[in-house]
């Protein structure tokens, strides 16, 4: 079946998300980067934040408490303020993906995004990275009240798009999310590694010439 619709993740595909902020904050905290990004931030409150049930400030407070970090850092003020600023500085476009997606839309192919995201971060991404104008539609986890760990998030998004899931490709850097998307009826999946590999796959499927 022909791929007529593209649904993509945002973080670590089109733009950087939290991954990378550890390079800034870990030296200040005196911990290894992997300890921060694969440990301290991955607490249950992260998914509660993405569902829109707590604020970003409440989440960072929980990170500080659970990890046992000092509430203030010499020369940096509040630890939570450092985290909030660092993650925003990390919101930059990934190399090449935006150019691929610009060609997808220029080809007349419908392009939507689905992202696990904090509502407070959107304003810091939408404008500077021109996200809204890059897509035909966007869905965030806090809109749905569920993250991509819930397979129904994909069905809900397809319903908003009003398209045939069998003619849709879902793109993500997380293979588990792709599996859930496929299980929900989405016809195709692509594990994102680089913009170059993504373009090759879209050409193979006939989305791009």
C-alpha positions in Angstrom: 0.0 0.0 0.0 1.2 3.5 -0.8 2.4 5.8 2.0 0.4 9.0 1.8 0.8 10.3 5.3 3.8 10.9 7.6 3.6 11.1 11.4 6.8 11.9 13.2 8.2 12.2 16.7 9.9 15.6 17.5 12.6 15.1 20.1 15.8 13.4 18.9 14.3 13.3 15.4 13.5 16.9 14.2 14.9 18.6 17.3 16.9 17.8 20.4 14.9 17.2 23.5 16.4 16.5 26.9 19.3 14.3 25.6 22.3 16.6 25.5 21.5 18.8 28.5 23.6 16.5 30.7 26.7 17.9 29.0 26.0 21.2 30.6 24.6 20.2 34.0 26.5 17.1 34.9 29.9 18.9 35.4 28.2 21.5 37.6 26.6 18.7 39.7 29.8 16.8 39.9 28.2 13.6 38.4 28.7 11.6 35.2 26.5 12.7 32.3 25.0 9.2 32.0 24.0 9.2 35.7 22.0 12.4 35.1 20.3 11.7 31.8 19.7 7.9 32.2 19.0 8.1 35.9 18.1 11.3 37.6 15.7 12.6 35.1 14.0 9.3 34.3 11.6 9.2 37.3 7.9 8.5 37.2 7.2 12.3 37.4 8.6 12.7 33.9 5.6 10.9 32.4 3.2 12.7 34.7 4.7 16.0 33.4 4.3 14.9 29.8 0.6 14.0 30.5 0.1 17.6 31.7 -0.7 16.6 35.3 2.1 18.5 37.0 4.1 21.6 36.2 7.7 21.7 35.0 8.7 23.2 38.3 7.2 20.3 40.2 9.1 17.9 38.0 12.4 19.6 38.5 11.8 19.8 42.2 11.2 16.0 42.2 14.4 15.4 40.3 16.4 17.4 42.8 14.7 15.6 45.8 15.0 12.0 44.4 18.6 12.4 43.3 19.6 14.2 46.5 21.0 17.2 44.7 21.6 20.4 46.6 18.8 22.9 46.0 21.3 25.6 45.2 24.6 25.6 43.4 27.5 27.9 43.9 27.6 30.4 41.1 24.4 29.0 39.5 21.6 29.8 41.9 18.7 27.4 42.2 19.4 23.9 40.8 16.0 23.8 39.3 16.6 27.0 37.4 19.8 25.6 36.0 17.9 22.5 34.8 15.1 24.6 33.2 17.5 26.8 31.4 19.8 24.0 30.2 17.0 22.0 28.6 15.8 25.1 26.7 19.3 25.8 25.4 19.3 22.2 24.2 16.2 22.8 21.9 18.0 23.0 18.6 17.2 21.4 15.2 18.8 18.1 14.4 21.1 18.0 11.5 19.2 17.7 8.2 15.8 16.4 9.3 14.0 19.7 8.8 15.2 19.8 5.2 13.9 16.3 4.6 10.5 17.3 6.1 10.4 20.5 4.1 10.7 18.4 1.0 8.0 16.0 2.2 5.5 18.9 2.5 6.7 20.4 -0.8 5.7 17.1 -2.4 2.2 17.5 -1.1 2.4 14.8 1.5 0.5 15.3 4.8 3.0 15.7 7.7 2.0 15.6 11.4 4.0 15.4 14.6 3.3 13.4 17.8 5.5 14.2 20.8 5.8 13.5 24.5 6.4 17.0 25.7 5.9 19.4 28.6 3.5 22.2 27.9 5.9 24.8 29.3 8.5 23.9 26.6 6.4 24.5 23.6 6.7 28.3 23.4 10.5 27.9 23.5 10.3 25.5 20.5 7.4 26.7 18.4 8.7 30.2 17.6 12.5 29.8 17.4 12.4 26.5 15.5 9.3 27.4 13.4 7.7 24.1 14.4 4.1 25.1 13.7 4.7 26.1 10.2 6.6 22.9 9.4 3.5 20.6 10.0 0.0 20.2 8.8 -0.9 19.4 12.5 0.7 18.7 15.8 -0.3 16.6 18.8 1.4 16.7 22.1 1.1 14.2 25.0 -0.4 16.8 27.3 -3.2 17.4 24.8 -4.0 13.7 24.9 -3.5 13.2 28.6 -1.3 10.2 27.7 2.2 9.5 26.5 3.3 7.2 23.7 3.7 4.4 26.2 0.0 4.1 25.9 -0.8 2.6 22.4 -4.1 4.5 22.2 -2.1 7.7 21.8 -1.4 6.6 18.2 -5.0 5.8 17.4 -6.1 9.1 18.9 -3.6 11.0 16.8 -4.6 9.1 13.6 -8.3 10.1 14.4 -7.3 13.7 14.7 -5.4 13.5 11.4 -8.5 11.9 9.7 -6.3 9.5 7.6 -6.0 5.8 6.9 -3.4 4.4 9.3 -2.5 1.7 6.9 -1.2 4.5 4.5 0.8 6.2 7.3 4.4 5.9 8.3 5.5 6.7 11.9 9.0 7.9 12.5 10.7 7.8 15.9 14.1 7.2 17.5 12.5 4.8 20.0 11.9 1.4 18.6 9.3 0.6 21.3 7.2 3.5 20.2 7.3 2.3 16.6 6.2 -1.1 17.7 3.2 0.4 19.6 2.4 2.5 16.5 2.4 -0.5 14.3 0.3 -2.5 16.8 -2.3 0.4 16.7 -2.7 -0.1 12.9 -0.1 2.3 11.4 1.2 0.6 8.3 4.8 1.5 8.3 7.5 2.5 10.8 11.0 3.9 10.6 13.6 3.8 13.3 15.3 7.2 13.0 19.1 7.3 13.2 20.1 10.0 10.8 18.4 12.4 8.3 20.2 10.6 5.5 18.8 7.2 6.4 15.3 8.8 6.8 15.5 10.3 3.3 16.6 7.0 1.8 13.6 5.2 3.4 11.1 7.9 2.3 12.5 7.6 -1.2 12.2 3.8 -1.1 8.6 4.1 -0.1 7.8 6.7 -2.8 7.1 9.5 -0.4 10.0 11.5 -2.0 11.2 11.3 -5.6 
